Amino acid sequence: MNLRLGTALLGMVVAAGACSDGSSSFASASLESDDQKASYGIGLNVGAQIADSRDRLDRQAFMRGVEDALQGDEPAIPREEIQPALQAFAAEIQAAAAEARELASAENSEAGTAFLAENAQREEVTVTDTGLQYEVLREGEGPSPTPGDQVEVHYRGSLIDGTEFDASYGGDPAVFGVGAVIPGFAEALQLMSVGSHYRVWIPSELGYGPQGSGPVIGPNAVLVFEIELLDILDQG
């Protein structure tokens, strides 16, 4: 069996388990040995890959297929019926995901436009020519970085509803190139001097745009960052 195909299929059916009976039948599984920990890790990875299909998968049917494969038994369904069913299943899942993404894109765009329009009216907020909005919480007295510089910063990123998606606080400061981050973040850094602390609002076109990023940052999402510019490490 092709390993990647087998793993993907396994993951798809495993995900079905959570929705077909909602049971915690695997919650008592031991996770002590290295093999058990590795097996659990494989399950986590596969489950994450096929999470979008969890509402359509049937756990019992999946487990029957896994058991038949492990035992080397003949499939309970003719193979010529399985492939069309898999293709139809995948197409329906993809269509549903695309529809949900289009809806999220429209909702985020509308909410973001309204939020930025209202936020721009606040006296303490400055709007740049690109549409970036920022508020100076503390103004530093050091130099300002350029696109070729490496900077050391503390930051916290969230959505306009307050959902946090990333932060350096609680750990070491982040170090990266000004030119290596999304355009809105890079623009904000170049407005700041070392020692500054800004709050910035990044329109989606200066962030991750219609594609979004990861499971939290949806399409056309406005991003909110608090940024402290601690140092310029390497001036380009």
Secondary structure as the mmCIF struct_conf table of DSSP 4:
data_model
#
loop_
_struct_conf.conf_type_id
_struct_conf.id
_struct_conf.beg_label_comp_id
_struct_conf.beg_label_asym_id
_struct_conf.beg_label_seq_id
_struct_conf.end_label_comp_id
_struct_conf.end_label_asym_id
_struct_conf.end_label_seq_id
HELX_RH_AL_P HELX_RH_AL_P1 LEU A 3 SER A 20
TURN_TY1_P TURN_TY1_P1 ASP A 21 ASP A 21
TURN_TY1_P TURN_TY1_P2 SER A 25 SER A 28
BEND BEND1 SER A 33 SER A 33
HELX_RH_AL_P HELX_RH_AL_P2 ASP A 34 GLN A 49
TURN_TY1_P TURN_TY1_P3 ILE A 50 ILE A 50
HELX_RH_3T_P HELX_RH_3T_P1 ALA A 51 SER A 53
TURN_TY1_P TURN_TY1_P4 ARG A 54 ARG A 56
HELX_RH_AL_P HELX_RH_AL_P3 ARG A 59 GLN A 71
TURN_TY1_P TURN_TY1_P5 GLY A 72 GLY A 72
HELX_LH_PP_P HELX_LH_PP_P1 ASP A 73 PRO A 75
BEND BEND2 ALA A 76 ILE A 77
HELX_RH_AL_P HELX_RH_AL_P4 ARG A 79 ASN A 119
TURN_TY1_P TURN_TY1_P6 ALA A 120 GLN A 121
BEND BEND3 ARG A 122 ARG A 122
TURN_TY1_P TURN_TY1_P7 GLU A 123 GLU A 124
STRN STRN1 THR A 126 VAL A 127
TURN_TY1_P TURN_TY1_P8 ASP A 129 THR A 130
BEND BEND4 GLY A 131 GLY A 131
STRN STRN2 GLN A 133 ARG A 138
BEND BEND5 GLY A 142 GLY A 142
TURN_TY1_P TURN_TY1_P9 PRO A 147 GLY A 148
STRN STRN3 GLN A 150 LEU A 159
TURN_TY1_P TURN_TY1_P10 ILE A 160 ASP A 161
BEND BEND6 GLY A 162 GLY A 162
STRN STRN4 GLU A 164 ALA A 167
TURN_TY1_P TURN_TY1_P11 TYR A 169 GLY A 170
BEND BEND7 GLY A 171 GLY A 171
HELX_LH_PP_P HELX_LH_PP_P2 ASP A 172 PRO A 173
STRN STRN5 ALA A 174 GLY A 177
HELX_RH_3T_P HELX_RH_3T_P2 VAL A 178 ALA A 180
BEND BEND8 VAL A 181 VAL A 181
HELX_RH_AL_P HELX_RH_AL_P5 PRO A 183 LEU A 191
TURN_TY1_P TURN_TY1_P12 VAL A 194 GLY A 195
STRN STRN6 HIS A 197 ILE A 202
HELX_RH_3T_P HELX_RH_3T_P3 SER A 204 LEU A 206
TURN_TY1_P TURN_TY1_P13 GLY A 207 TYR A 208
HELX_RH_3T_P HELX_RH_3T_P4 GLY A 209 GLN A 211
STRN STRN7 SER A 213 SER A 213
TURN_TY1_P TURN_TY1_P14 GLY A 214 VAL A 216
STRN STRN8 ILE A 217 ILE A 217
TURN_TY1_P TURN_TY1_P15 PRO A 219 ASN A 220
STRN STRN9 LEU A 223 ASP A 234
#
